[in-house]
């Protein structure tokens, strides 16, 4: 009986490496988001328009320097748009059309399905932040480089926290309900959740949106480390949402 060494014939059947599968899944998720017109409107066009409006118009009160404060708040909005609203809607409709059920029957481990979505969201958020940062620099923003490591850390933490909240919403309810709720929550967080407006109500600082905006403002405007309070709020929301999502998320 003649035997042949491995690799003699192609294609070689078998599961790909975890790194290659993660890369392929994350790239697919990011490309699907960027090709969706509604997602581009939510993640790019609206944040850009709000950044320009908040920077040059004095209708809404904003701490000085105005462009820096507006930039920090719109960074937070961009993270919420991609990691929460976009992910919740995409997950809801993926469940509706049976995408998750089919992927779960493939060679992709379940943890990699989640990791791929998170990495895809991070890619989209990174592109958003770069575009918004360039626009802010044109508008007169002066970024303190000492705050760069903290900004990167907060972007990752914010994406993980709101990604977990997006999975919690998109993985438990019907797609139509997710679509409506995700957009309503996005608007509420923008207006009264401590993002665009500073709301003088005691419990608002306990919301993840207000915590992210406050922490980013500290690092983006002053170049210093965020306070322990906002970071603790983000971590608490992320851990709680992740724990609940593992119990409530359904494939269909």
ABEGO torsion letter per residue (X at the ends): XBBBBBGABOBBBEBBBAAAAAAAAAAAAAAAAAABAAAAAAAAAAAAAAAAAAAABAABBBBOBAAAAAAAAAAAAAAAAAAAAAAAAAAAAAAAAGAAAAAAABABBAAAAAAAAAAAAAAAAAAAAAAAAAAAAAAGBBBBAAAAAAAAAAAAAAAAAAAAAAAAAAAABBAAAAAAAAAAAAAAAAAAAGAABBBBBAAAAABAAAAAAAAAAAAAAAGBBBBAAAAAAAAAAAAAAAAAAAAABBAX
